Amino acid sequence: MTERTQVIKGTIRILFVSTLIFAILFVVSCDNGNDPEPELYPLPGIYTFNKAILQTTLELPGIPIPISSGTDITDEMAGGLLAEAPCDDSANGAVELKESKELFFTCIGESNEAKAGTWSINGDTTELSLNMASPPLPSALKLTVEDLVINESTNIIGGSILNFPLTPDLIAGFLQGYGLSQAQIDAIIAGLPPATLVNVDIEFQKVTQ
């Protein structure tokens, strides 16, 4: 075999191997491109109210020390949001996001429920909107949970609600811990507007699928 023939055969061998490698890489890249999209977290289900932390400092007339940002207002928020749940035991109150995008007040361990409005989620799963209807609420209320965080391992979802309308009754609830008499509390809330807008960080705990 001449030296020229050996060179030609060597060149052909290199071209064959290179072509084979490119073909394998092409097939692998095509397979990766066809990988199924990861499944989105299934939001429909029943949720209890887990946590609410005030993110606005409230300076109210008659209180020398303002109610500071970072105050835990979980009990007051839960009582306010779930006040219209038709439960025999108020401790069983929860909300249900149905597959149909309907929003219901429901009662864990009870058969009672009442339609409360609708819900929606934006395309990139960062905003959850709860459109509370009137009735059952005294007036319609849209709550948008922004910067939504979903913890799939704990089934806790949470985020921030901007400009949540705190009613005088809700404010009265957490004034109880400030050493004020009921007469003082009544005098304070009497001078408040129908709603005081605050920012709140909240969490809901999913208890059923």
Phi, psi and omega in degrees: 000129182286161179297324180296319180296318179298320179297316181297314181295322178296319179296318180296319180298318179295317179296322180294314180297318180298317179297319180296318179297315179298322180295317179297315179299322180296316180296317180297317180295324178293319179297319179296324180292340181261008178300139180294147177294143177298141181290139177283151179298131181284103183290325181305139180156184180257135184233137169261158180277121190260316186199146172217124180238123180295133179243014177231135176277127182257121174252108185251144178296134179095354178243114183294330180252124181293154173280110193276156171302138183102355178291134177281116179240033184302309184298318181293317179294318180298316179297322180289314184289327186255013183299331183268002177294129187277057187264143172294324175241116185300337179293345182270002184296140180203173174240148178237127172264112183270158179303329182286002184072015172275149178247129182234145161277134180224172185228115182294128181082001178234165179266359184284141173201161179210135178294133185244352181145219181223168176220158178207160179228141181282173189298325182259018173056043178245349180224124176250122181255127175248109184262092184280132188261164174237119348290170014276339178288154177302327176213154182297145183214124176255121177250125178247116177273107182267164181051046185299131176240128180245117176262101186291336181283330180252352184059036175252130174242145182198173180174204184242136171252119178269140177059047174286131183277102174282122177277161176305324180297319179294318179297320178301326181299315181266004169282346181300331183273010182255015176070024181265149175284163179297326178295320178294318179297316180300320180293323180293309185288339178296333181265007182270153174290168180302333178211136174250120186278128180223162173260138185223136169267130184229161174222142172240142178255121178282127183248344174217156177278000000 
